[in-house]
Amino acid sequence: MDIIIKPIITEKATSDSETYNRYTFLVDTNCNKVQIKKAVENIYGVNVSKVRTMNYGPIRKTKFTKTGIQNGKTNALKKAIVKISDGDVIDFYSNL
């Protein structure tokens, strides 16, 4: 099971990582904080001090077309904000 799907690199997440040493990841919806902590420590080789998670439900959409009403939804998401100990740095751009 792949726990970490991808890092989230937005303006807010980048400033958060530079200021407070916190990094944001998109993770699997069925994993818990302990699994996220172990996965980040194994992949990036850093010490994780705190993990916070956020669950986002699916967004439901309705379209009115010629053939009738089309209902749809997006996938559910889970984000994790990981605080690493002082002195450790995660470099997302090293493999480019």
N, CA, C and O atoms as a printed pandas DataFrame, in Angstrom:
     atom_number atom_name residue_name chain_id  residue_number  x_coord  y_coord  z_coord
0              1         N          MET        A               1    0.850   -1.180    0.000
1              2        CA          MET        A               1    0.000    0.000    0.000
2              3         C          MET        A               1    0.895    1.242    0.000
3              4         O          MET        A               1    1.788    1.379    0.837
4              5         N          ASP        A               2    0.645    2.127   -0.936
5              6        CA          ASP        A               2    1.414    3.351   -1.048
6              7         C          ASP        A               2    0.749    4.412   -0.176
7              8         O          ASP        A               2   -0.349    4.869   -0.492
8              9         N          ILE        A               3    1.393    4.806    0.907
9             10        CA          ILE        A               3    0.791    5.727    1.860
10            11         C          ILE        A               3    0.868    7.164    1.365
11            12         O          ILE        A               3   -0.142    7.867    1.341
12            13         N          ILE        A               4    2.065    7.607    0.968
13            14        CA          ILE        A               4    2.231    8.979    0.493
14            15         C          ILE        A               4    2.026    8.988   -1.018
15            16         O          ILE        A               4    2.753    8.323   -1.755
16            17         N          ILE        A               5    1.027    9.749   -1.473
17            18        CA          ILE        A               5    0.730    9.824   -2.899
18            19         C          ILE        A               5    1.627   10.861   -3.568
19            20         O          ILE        A               5    2.297   10.551   -4.553
20            21         N          LYS        A               6    1.649   12.096   -3.043
21            22        CA          LYS        A               6    2.509   13.143   -3.599
22            23         C          LYS        A               6    2.604   14.296   -2.614
23            24         O          LYS        A               6    1.707   14.489   -1.794
24            25         N          PRO        A               7    3.683   15.062   -2.690
25            26        CA          PRO        A               7    3.763   16.271   -1.870
26            27         C          PRO        A               7    2.930   17.377   -2.499
27            28         O          PRO        A               7    2.778   17.439   -3.719
28            29         N          ILE        A               8    2.396   18.242   -1.659
29            30        CA          ILE        A               8    1.620   19.381   -2.131
30            31         C          ILE        A               8    2.542   20.590   -2.133
31            32         O          ILE        A               8    3.039   21.011   -1.088
32            33         N          ILE        A               9    2.762   21.143   -3.322
33            34        CA          ILE        A               9    3.663   22.280   -3.470
34            35         C          ILE        A               9    2.841   23.472   -3.948
35            36         O          ILE        A               9    2.682   23.687   -5.150
36            37         N          THR        A              10    2.327   24.236   -3.007
37            38        CA          THR        A              10    1.610   25.460   -3.303
38            39         C          THR        A              10    2.348   26.612   -2.641
39            40         O          THR        A              10    3.334   26.402   -1.934
40            41         N          GLU        A              11    1.876   27.814   -2.869
41            42        CA          GLU        A              11    2.530   28.973   -2.269
42            43         C          GLU        A              11    2.412   28.938   -0.744
43            44         O          GLU        A              11    3.366   29.250   -0.031
44            45         N          LYS        A              12    1.248   28.561   -0.262
45            46        CA          LYS        A              12    1.029   28.490    1.184
46            47         C          LYS        A              12    1.865   27.373    1.821
47            48         O          LYS        A              12    2.455   27.573    2.883
48            49         N          ALA        A              13    1.918   26.210    1.185
49            50        CA          ALA        A              13    2.690   25.088    1.727
50            51         C          ALA        A              13    4.185   25.374    1.692
51            52         O          ALA        A              13    4.913   24.973    2.600
52            53         N          THR        A              14    4.649   26.062    0.653
53            54        CA          THR        A              14    6.069   26.391    0.557
54            55         C          THR        A              14    6.485   27.387    1.624
55            56         O          THR        A              14    7.543   27.236    2.235
56            57         N          SER        A              15    5.660   28.409    1.856
57            58        CA          SER        A              15    5.990   29.374    2.907
58            59         C          SER        A              15    5.911   28.733    4.287
59            60         O          SER        A              15    6.672   29.094    5.185
60            61         N          ASP        A              16    5.001   27.788    4.459
61            62        CA          ASP        A              16    4.889   27.062    5.726
62            63         C          ASP        A              16    6.125   26.208    5.970
63            64         O          ASP        A              16    6.580   26.086    7.108
64            65         N          SER        A              17    6.674   25.616    4.910
65            66        CA          SER        A              17    7.874   24.788    5.074
66            67         C          SER        A              17    9.105   25.641    5.355
67            68         O          SER        A              17    9.982   25.231    6.116
68            69         N          GLU        A              18    9.178   26.812    4.754
69            70        CA          GLU        A              18   10.327   27.683    4.997
70            71         C          GLU        A              18   10.281   28.321    6.381
71            72         O          GLU        A              18   11.321   28.490    7.018
72            73         N          THR        A              19    9.099   28.674    6.848
73            74        CA          THR        A              19    8.968   29.380    8.120
74            75         C          THR        A              19    8.918   28.439    9.319
75            76         O          THR        A              19    9.642   28.635   10.295
76            77         N          TYR        A              20    8.065   27.415    9.248
77            78        CA          TYR        A              20    7.806   26.571   10.419
78            79         C          TYR        A              20    8.326   25.143   10.293
79            80         O          TYR        A              20    8.118   24.342   11.204
80            81         N          ASN        A              21    8.999   24.799    9.190
81            82        CA          ASN        A              21    9.544   23.461    8.981
82            83         C          ASN        A              21    8.443   22.399    8.936
83            84         O          ASN        A              21    8.607   21.292    9.450
84            85         N          ARG        A              22    7.299   22.764    8.301
85            86        CA          ARG        A              22    6.167   21.849    8.132
86            87         C          ARG        A              22    5.955   21.597    6.647
87            88         O          ARG        A              22    5.996   22.529    5.844
88            89         N          TYR        A              23    5.730   20.344    6.283
89            90        CA          TYR        A              23    5.551   19.949    4.889
90            91         C          TYR        A              23    4.199   19.289    4.723
91            92         O          TYR        A              23    3.713   18.610    5.628
92            93         N          THR        A              24    3.587   19.491    3.553
93            94        CA          THR        A              24    2.235   18.997    3.299
94            95         C          THR        A              24    2.282   17.895    2.246
95            96         O          THR        A              24    2.972   18.017    1.234
96            97         N          PHE        A              25    1.540   16.818    2.496
97            98        CA          PHE        A              25    1.490   15.679    1.593
98            99         C          PHE        A              25    0.044   15.266    1.358
99           100         O          PHE        A              25   -0.812   15.426    2.229
100          101         N          LEU        A              26   -0.214   14.734    0.167
101          102        CA          LEU        A              26   -1.477   14.077   -0.127
102          103         C          LEU        A              26   -1.273   12.598    0.173
103          104         O          LEU        A              26   -0.381   11.969   -0.398
104          105         N          VAL        A              27   -2.089   12.036    1.062
105          106        CA          VAL        A              27   -1.878   10.667    1.532
106          107         C          VAL        A              27   -3.106    9.810    1.261
107          108         O          VAL        A              27   -4.161   10.319    0.882
108          109         N          ASP        A              28   -2.958    8.513    1.458
109          110        CA          ASP        A              28   -4.046    7.561    1.287
110          111         C          ASP        A              28   -5.113    7.811    2.352
111          112         O          ASP        A              28   -4.785    8.129    3.495
112          113         N          THR        A              29   -6.382    7.669    1.983
113          114        CA          THR        A              29   -7.468    7.995    2.908
114          115         C          THR        A              29   -7.610    6.987    4.042
115          116         O          THR        A              29   -8.252    7.291    5.048
116          117         N          ASN        A              30   -7.028    5.794    3.909
117          118        CA          ASN        A              30   -7.187    4.759    4.939
118          119         C          ASN        A              30   -6.023    4.675    5.922
119          120         O          ASN        A              30   -6.049    3.834    6.820
120          121         N          CYS        A              31   -5.007    5.516    5.779
121          122        CA          CYS        A              31   -3.847    5.416    6.666
122          123         C          CYS        A              31   -4.021    6.316    7.889
123          124         O          CYS        A              31   -4.812    7.259    7.877
124          125         N          ASN        A              32   -3.268    6.007    8.941
125          126        CA          ASN        A              32   -3.343    6.802   10.163
126          127         C          ASN        A              32   -2.043    7.584   10.360
127          128         O          ASN        A              32   -1.136    7.512    9.531
128          129         N          LYS        A              33   -1.960    8.328   11.459
129          130        CA          LYS        A              33   -0.823    9.216   11.689
130          131         C          LYS        A              33    0.488    8.451   11.902
131          132         O          LYS        A              33    1.546    8.914   11.475
132          133         N          VAL        A              34    0.430    7.313   12.541
133          134        CA          VAL        A              34    1.642    6.522   12.793
134          135         C          VAL        A              34    2.215    6.002   11.473
135          136         O          VAL        A              34    3.430    6.016   11.275
136          137         N          GLN        A              35    1.349    5.546   10.579
137          138        CA          GLN        A              35    1.809    5.065    9.274
138          139         C          GLN        A              35    2.398    6.202    8.444
139          140         O          GLN        A              35    3.394    6.005    7.748
140          141         N          ILE        A              36    1.796    7.384    8.510
141          142        CA          ILE        A              36    2.306    8.543    7.783
142          143         C          ILE        A              36    3.682    8.930    8.312
143          144         O          ILE        A              36    4.588    9.231    7.535
144          145         N          LYS        A              37    3.838    8.922    9.632
145          146        CA          LYS        A              37    5.122    9.271   10.246
146          147         C          LYS        A              37    6.222    8.318    9.808
147          148         O          LYS        A              37    7.313    8.758    9.446
148          149         N          LYS        A              38    5.947    7.010    9.836
149          150        CA          LYS        A              38    6.948    6.021    9.431
150          151         C          LYS        A              38    7.288    6.142    7.947
151          152         O          LYS        A              38    8.447    5.977    7.566
152          153         N          ALA        A              39    6.300    6.427    7.111
153          154        CA          ALA        A              39    6.541    6.535    5.675
154          155         C          ALA        A              39    7.414    7.741    5.347
155          156         O          ALA        A              39    8.321    7.637    4.521
156          157         N          VAL        A              40    7.152    8.894    5.985
157          158        CA          VAL        A              40    7.958   10.094    5.727
158          159         C          VAL        A              40    9.383    9.890    6.225
159          160         O          VAL        A              40   10.335   10.300    5.561
160          161         N          GLU        A              41    9.537    9.262    7.382
161          162        CA          GLU        A              41   10.874    9.016    7.916
162          163         C          GLU        A              41   11.661    8.051    7.025
163          164         O          GLU        A              41   12.866    8.228    6.846
164          165         N          ASN        A              42   10.999    7.031    6.463
165          166        CA          ASN        A              42   11.697    6.084    5.595
166          167         C          ASN        A              42   12.051    6.683    4.240
167          168         O          ASN        A              42   13.144    6.439    3.728
168          169         N          ILE        A              43   11.150    7.461    3.651
169          170        CA          ILE        A              43   11.384    7.987    2.309
170          171         C          ILE        A              43   12.410    9.113    2.318
171          172         O          ILE        A              43   13.330    9.112    1.500
172          173         N          TYR        A              44   12.267   10.078    3.233
173          174        CA          TYR        A              44   13.096   11.276    3.209
174          175         C          TYR        A              44   14.240   11.267    4.222
175          176         O          TYR        A              44   15.114   12.131    4.150
176          177         N          GLY        A              45   14.264   10.329    5.154
177          178        CA          GLY        A              45   15.359   10.231    6.118
178          179         C          GLY        A              45   15.407   11.367    7.116
179          180         O          GLY        A              45   16.490   11.852    7.443
180          181         N          VAL        A              46   14.258   11.804    7.608
181          182        CA          VAL        A              46   14.168   12.892    8.589
182          183         C          VAL        A              46   13.456   12.381    9.836
183          184         O          VAL        A              46   12.858   11.305    9.818
184          185         N          ASN        A              47   13.520   13.151   10.913
185          186        CA          ASN        A              47   12.810   12.823   12.141
186          187         C          ASN        A              47   11.529   13.647   12.204
187          188         O          ASN        A              47   11.579   14.876   12.182
188          189         N          VAL        A              48   10.385   12.975   12.282
189          190        CA          VAL        A              48    9.083   13.639   12.326
190          191         C          VAL        A              48    8.691   13.840   13.777
191          192         O          VAL        A              48    8.731   12.904   14.576
192          193         N          SER        A              49    8.304   15.086   14.120
193          194        CA          SER        A              49    7.899   15.358   15.492
194          195         C          SER        A              49    6.384   15.431   15.663
195          196         O          SER        A              49    5.881   15.162   16.753
196          197         N          LYS        A              50    5.637   15.792   14.602
197          198        CA          LYS        A              50    4.191   15.914   14.730
198          199         C          LYS        A              50    3.536   15.701   13.371
199          200         O          LYS        A              50    4.079   16.099   12.340
200          201         N          VAL        A              51    2.355   15.064   13.378
201          202        CA          VAL        A              51    1.582   14.838   12.158
202          203         C          VAL        A              51    0.152   15.305   12.397
203          204         O          VAL        A              51   -0.485   14.922   13.379
204          205         N          ARG        A              52   -0.339   16.134   11.488
205          206        CA          ARG        A              52   -1.740   16.563   11.531
206          207         C          ARG        A              52   -2.399   16.160   10.217
207          208         O          ARG        A              52   -1.806   16.302    9.148
208          209         N          THR        A              53   -3.634   15.655   10.303
209          210        CA          THR        A              53   -4.324   15.189    9.106
210          211         C          THR        A              53   -5.635   15.934    8.914
211          212         O          THR        A              53   -6.243   16.419    9.868
212          213         N          MET        A              54   -6.058   16.012    7.645
213          214        CA          MET        A              54   -7.329   16.645    7.291
214          215         C          MET        A              54   -8.025   15.763    6.264
215          216         O          MET        A              54   -7.416   15.369    5.269
216          217         N          ASN        A              55   -9.291   15.453    6.496
217          218        CA          ASN        A              55  -10.088   14.682    5.554
218          219         C          ASN        A              55  -11.001   15.619    4.784
219          220         O          ASN        A              55  -11.712   16.435    5.371
220          221         N          TYR        A              56  -10.972   15.494    3.459
221          222        CA          TYR        A              56  -11.852   16.261    2.593
222          223         C          TYR        A              56  -12.804   15.291    1.915
223          224         O          TYR        A              56  -12.361   14.341    1.269
224          225         N          GLY        A              57  -14.095   15.514    2.051
225          226        CA          GLY        A              57  -15.082   14.665    1.404
226          227         C          GLY        A              57  -15.203   14.987   -0.067
227          228         O          GLY        A              57  -14.639   15.975   -0.536
228          229         N          PRO        A              58  -15.937   14.158   -0.808
229          230        CA          PRO        A              58  -16.098   14.410   -2.241
230          231         C          PRO        A              58  -16.980   15.629   -2.487
231          232         O          PRO        A              58  -17.888   15.926   -1.711
232          233         N          ILE        A              59  -16.695   16.328   -3.583
233          234        CA          ILE        A              59  -17.497   17.482   -3.977
234          235         C          ILE        A              59  -18.513   16.989   -5.004
235          236         O          ILE        A              59  -18.141   16.426   -6.034
236          237         N          ARG        A              60  -19.781   17.201   -4.721
237          238        CA          ARG        A              60  -20.846   16.724   -5.605
238          239         C          ARG        A              60  -21.233   17.835   -6.579
239          240         O          ARG        A              60  -21.385   18.995   -6.196
240          241         N          LYS        A              61  -21.388   17.451   -7.850
241          242        CA          LYS        A              61  -21.702   18.403   -8.901
242          243         C          LYS        A              61  -22.902   17.909   -9.700
243          244         O          LYS        A              61  -23.107   16.705   -9.856
244          245         N          THR        A              62  -23.697   18.861  -10.208
245          246        CA          THR        A              62  -24.847   18.540  -11.044
246          247         C          THR        A              62  -24.786   19.370  -12.310
247          248         O          THR        A              62  -24.594   20.585  -12.255
248          249         N          LYS        A              63  -24.950   18.710  -13.460
249          250        CA          LYS        A              63  -24.989   19.395  -14.747
250          251         C          LYS        A              63  -26.365   19.203  -15.355
251          252         O          LYS        A              63  -26.943   18.118  -15.289
252          253         N          PHE        A              64  -26.878   20.257  -15.939
253          254        CA          PHE        A              64  -28.140   20.181  -16.644
254          255         C          PHE        A              64  -27.846   20.169  -18.139
255          256         O          PHE        A              64  -27.401   21.177  -18.687
256          257         N          THR        A              65  -28.089   19.038  -18.809
257          258        CA          THR        A              65  -27.767   18.886  -20.217
258          259         C          THR        A              65  -29.045   18.602  -21.013
259          260         O          THR        A              65  -30.138   18.543  -20.451
260          261         N          LYS        A              66  -28.891   18.430  -22.322
261          262        CA          LYS        A              66  -30.032   18.131  -23.185
262          263         C          LYS        A              66  -30.655   16.781  -22.842
263          264         O          LYS        A              66  -31.870   16.604  -22.938
264          265         N          THR        A              67  -29.811   15.832  -22.442
265          266        CA          THR        A              67  -30.310   14.486  -22.160
266          267         C          THR        A              67  -30.863   14.342  -20.746
267          268         O          THR        A              67  -31.436   13.305  -20.414
268          269         N          GLY        A              68  -30.703   15.350  -19.922
269          270        CA          GLY        A              68  -31.214   15.281  -18.562
270          271         C          GLY        A              68  -30.187   15.753  -17.557
271          272         O          GLY        A              68  -29.223   16.431  -17.911
272          273         N          ILE        A              69  -30.393   15.398  -16.323
273          274        CA          ILE        A              69  -29.516   15.822  -15.239
274          275         C          ILE        A              69  -28.398   14.802  -15.076
275          276         O          ILE        A              69  -28.656   13.603  -14.963
276          277         N          GLN        A              70  -27.152   15.279  -15.064
277          278        CA          GLN        A              70  -25.976   14.429  -14.873
278          279         C          GLN        A              70  -25.412   14.703  -13.477
279          280         O          GLN        A              70  -25.023   15.832  -13.179
280          281         N          ASN        A              71  -25.365   13.695  -12.637
281          282        CA          ASN        A              71  -24.795   13.828  -11.305
282          283         C          ASN        A              71  -23.404   13.222  -11.279
283          284         O          ASN        A              71  -23.154   12.188  -11.898
284          285         N          GLY        A              72  -22.493   13.876  -10.553
285          286        CA          GLY        A              72  -21.148   13.364  -10.438
286          287         C          GLY        A              72  -20.500   13.840   -9.158
287          288         O          GLY        A              72  -21.044   14.690   -8.453
288          289         N          LYS        A              73  -19.330   13.287   -8.858
289          290        CA          LYS        A              73  -18.605   13.709   -7.666
290          291         C          LYS        A              73  -17.116   13.502   -7.875
291          292         O          LYS        A              73  -16.704   12.704   -8.716
292          293         N          THR        A              74  -16.312   14.223   -7.106
293          294        CA          THR        A              74  -14.868   14.060   -7.136
294          295         C          THR        A              74  -14.466   13.030   -6.086
295          296         O          THR        A              74  -15.306   12.569   -5.313
296          297         N          ASN        A              75  -13.208   12.674   -6.056
297          298        CA          ASN        A              75  -12.712   11.704   -5.082
298          299         C          ASN        A              75  -12.501   12.372   -3.725
299          300         O          ASN        A              75  -12.258   13.577   -3.649
300          301         N          ALA        A              76  -12.595   11.588   -2.663
301          302        CA          ALA        A              76  -12.290   12.065   -1.326
302          303         C          ALA        A              76  -10.780   12.166   -1.172
303          304         O          ALA        A              76  -10.049   11.339   -1.717
304          305         N          LEU        A              77  -10.303   13.167   -0.438
305          306        CA          LEU        A              77   -8.876   13.402   -0.256
306          307         C          LEU        A              77   -8.520   13.399    1.220
307          308         O          LEU        A              77   -9.368   13.641    2.079
308          309         N          LYS        A              78   -7.251   13.120    1.504
309          310        CA          LYS        A              78   -6.708   13.250    2.853
310          311         C          LYS        A              78   -5.354   13.916    2.745
311          312         O          LYS        A              78   -4.480   13.451    2.013
312          313         N          LYS        A              79   -5.178   15.018    3.481
313          314        CA          LYS        A              79   -3.913   15.730    3.499
314          315         C          LYS        A              79   -3.262   15.536    4.856
315          316         O          LYS        A              79   -3.942   15.379    5.870
316          317         N          ALA        A              80   -1.940   15.549    4.861
317          318        CA          ALA        A              80   -1.181   15.438    6.103
318          319         C          ALA        A              80   -0.158   16.554    6.145
319          320         O          ALA        A              80    0.595   16.758    5.193
320          321         N          ILE        A              81   -0.135   17.280    7.265
321          322        CA          ILE        A              81    0.889   18.292    7.503
322          323         C          ILE        A              81    1.863   17.701    8.506
323          324         O          ILE        A              81    1.493   17.371    9.633
324          325         N          VAL        A              82    3.117   17.571    8.080
325          326        CA          VAL        A              82    4.140   16.881    8.864
326          327         C          VAL        A              82    5.155   17.907    9.336
327          328         O          VAL        A              82    5.749   18.617    8.525
328          329         N          LYS        A              83    5.357   17.990   10.656
329          330        CA          LYS        A              83    6.377   18.873   11.223
330          331         C          LYS        A              83    7.598   18.024   11.521
331          332         O          LYS        A              83    7.523   17.027   12.240
332          333         N          ILE        A              84    8.735   18.441   10.950
333          334        CA          ILE        A              84    9.964   17.697   11.183
334          335         C          ILE        A              84   10.829   18.457   12.181
335          336         O          ILE        A              84   10.649   19.657   12.392
336          337         N          SER        A              85   11.759   17.750   12.785
337          338        CA          SER        A              85   12.581   18.351   13.829
338          339         C          SER        A              85   13.521   19.393   13.234
339          340         O          SER        A              85   13.789   19.395   12.033
340          341         N          ASP        A              86   14.020   20.283   14.099
341          342        CA          ASP        A              86   14.905   21.361   13.655
342          343         C          ASP        A              86   16.199   20.787   13.095
343          344         O          ASP        A              86   16.742   19.815   13.621
344          345         N          GLY        A              87   16.681   21.396   12.032
345          346        CA          GLY        A              87   17.909   20.949   11.397
346          347         C          GLY        A              87   17.688   20.021   10.222
347          348         O          GLY        A              87   18.577   19.890    9.381
348          349         N          ASP        A              88   16.521   19.363   10.129
349          350        CA          ASP        A              88   16.214   18.482    9.007
350          351         C          ASP        A              88   15.499   19.270    7.915
351          352         O          ASP        A              88   14.709   20.170    8.200
352          353         N          VAL        A              89   15.785   18.923    6.666
353          354        CA          VAL        A              89   15.178   19.600    5.524
354          355         C          VAL        A              89   14.788   18.550    4.493
355          356         O          VAL        A              89   15.534   17.601    4.252
356          357         N          ILE        A              90   13.616   18.719    3.886
357          358        CA          ILE        A              90   13.183   17.871    2.779
358          359         C          ILE        A              90   13.309   18.691    1.506
359          360         O          ILE        A              90   12.749   19.783    1.408
360          361         N          ASP        A              91   14.054   18.162    0.518
361          362        CA          ASP        A              91   14.237   18.846   -0.742
362          363         C          ASP        A              91   13.458   18.117   -1.822
363          364         O          ASP        A              91   13.849   17.032   -2.253
364          365         N          PHE        A              92   12.343   18.719   -2.264
365          366        CA          PHE        A              92   11.491   18.096   -3.280
366          367         C          PHE        A              92   12.102   18.228   -4.676
367          368         O          PHE        A              92   11.755   17.448   -5.563
368          369         N          TYR        A              93   12.988   19.179   -4.893
369          370        CA          TYR        A              93   13.487   19.474   -6.229
370          371         C          TYR        A              93   14.832   18.804   -6.540
371          372         O          TYR        A              93   15.425   19.105   -7.576
372          373         N          SER        A              94   15.323   17.923   -5.694
373          374        CA          SER        A              94   16.624   17.304   -5.916
374          375         C          SER        A              94   16.611   16.277   -7.041
375          376         O          SER        A              94   17.652   16.030   -7.651
376          377         N          ASN        A              95   15.460   15.671   -7.334
377          378        CA          ASN        A              95   15.386   14.607   -8.346
378          379         C          ASN        A              95   14.940   15.104   -9.714
379          380         O          ASN        A              95   14.636   14.288  -10.585
380          381         N          LEU        A              96   14.891   16.406   -9.929
381          382        CA          LEU        A              96   14.419   16.917  -11.215
382          383         C          LEU        A              96   15.458   16.839  -12.287
383          384         O          LEU        A              96   15.202   17.234  -13.424
